[in-house]
Amino acid sequence: MKHLKFLGVFLFIVAMLAGCGGSDSASEQEELENPEEISGDITVWAWALEANYLEQDVLPLFQKKYPNINVTVNNIGVDQVYQRLNAGLSSGGSGLPDVVQVENNRINSFTDQFPDAFANLTDMGYDEYDAAFPEGKWAGLKDVDGNIIAMPRDLGPVGVMYRTDIFEEAGVDPEAIETWDDYIEAGKQVVEHTGNAFLGMYDDNLFRILLQQQGSYYFTNDEDGHLNLTSEEAANASELLTELKDAGLIAYTDNWDGQVAAMKNGQVATHPDAVWWSGTMLEQMPELSGNWGMFELPAFEEGGVRASNNGGSALAIPSNSNNKVAAYMFAEFATTNIEAQTLSLQNRGLFPSLLAAYDEPFFSEDQEFFNNKPFFQQFADTVPNIPAVNHASDELAVRQIMLSSIEAFLLEDQPIDAMIQSAEEQAQRQTGRDVAE
């Protein structure tokens, strides 16, 4: 590991003190010149699979290199993490951990309210990894001045997971699906053959995926972050969803469990979403091993972008941490150690954002469950093409409004463009944000 930038400053001060002959200063200098020898106790807050990754995959590797840093990982629910983080920041930083997991789309909800919530990681040297991660992953992880405030962890590159057996029976070639028009035609063929739907929907996930694919999102890609729900890209996404619905290709699946059931029982033949669905598929539908494959997200126009993202988190260091050096070392290791990154996918189904990890053999291995194809490499190949978008602080509020709009579109036969126009007006009233011109 390269030395932290601020350690250089410390070393200079220590060297000056050492010149005065102080033995304590000499020993501190020796310690700082050997970061592996630094000691300390740090606490980490994370949830579910990420907490398991940090404790069971990262920590054993980390402690081999840094045996004097004691790490306690608290596995708590995502809502609890955010509630405790908000409470701690509101009280001036008391009771906070040294490292905390935060989703990309939640970082700004904290930093807008508490500008100094997290340590400036650029000052600590993390900018040396700027090119080690895809541009799209950095969205939300830097402040307005370009300083890094959280380290990239997992990513959610999007593709279309499909039932290979159903496609074969219906005579559909997935490799021929290059545009959304091709996807619709394939869907009609499958629906005619099976009598079931082609894809399931219950929230705004697909709409957001379609926006990001076009380089757009709920907010404009600038510091102002104006509401952008009625953009040209949103109109394209709305038109596509309308065509899918009018062709009878969409099944309303109620919720997460309903979506899983639809995929499991053959009610839907495709699922355009993030790679992290693979973990659920392996766990919930093992009997379908070999009957799922993947093709890239269809483009809006031939030759257009076939990549998007859904989800992903990062690791931040609260500014009030009393042991930022040890915290930095642990978070840096957890986000840049290639062996650990590979384990996050192998053991947890968490797709790393570290580009160098994609060169590891596991990514190119054929996966039995996924039609004996290099499933993870297929997703990795799309990562460099994922557009960066603005995850503004009001994203969750806007998403909740959009959820109601999508439900009305799916269940009440409301025209989606009218629903989105109404959603933008409601979002403007609720957030106080201006609408993009």
Buried (B, 14 or more C-beta within 10 A) or exposed (E): BEBBBBBEEBBEEBBEBBEEEEEEBBEBBEBBEEBEEBEBEBBBBBBBBBBBBBBEBBBEBBBEEBEEBEBEBBBBEBEEBBEBBBEBBEEEBEEBBBBBBBBBBBBBBBBEEBEBBBBBBBBBBBBEBEEBBBEBBBBBBBBEEEBBBBBBBBBBBBBBBBBBBBBEEBEBEBEEBBBBBBBBBBBBBBBEBBEBBBBBBBBBBBBBBBBBBBBBBBBBBEEEBBBBBBBEBBEBBBBBBBBBBEBEBBBBBEEEEBBBBBBBEBBBBBBBBBBBBBBBBBEBBEEBBEBBBBBBBBBBEEEBBBBBBBBBBBBBBBBBBEBBBBBBBBBBBBBBBBEBBBBBBBBBBBBBBBBEBBEBEBBEBEBEBBBEBBBBBBBBBBBEBBBBBBBBBBBBBBBBBBBBBBBBBBEEEBEBBEBBBBBBBBBBEEBEBEBBE
